């Protein structure tokens, strides 16, 4: 009986995590999206060739919370175009997870 109760509790916790969007982002997928959409300006290794563009390898802009980065990617900022509509929220979260590895 205890096993069934634990299984049920685990199922509820998993369902809650999925519906609340707290599943971990995928760095591997983030790299694919980054290489396709971001590397031209931000550099393949996070080092931008343009001094006006954030250099992720030095931590530029990475002090922001994920929610702020998600909004910045979606809405665009300064010279960066908006990616909302081109990328979905999951893809943007994956990119954020990837750039945090630099």
Order of alpha helices (4+ residues) and beta strands (2+ residues): alpha-alpha-alpha-alpha-alpha
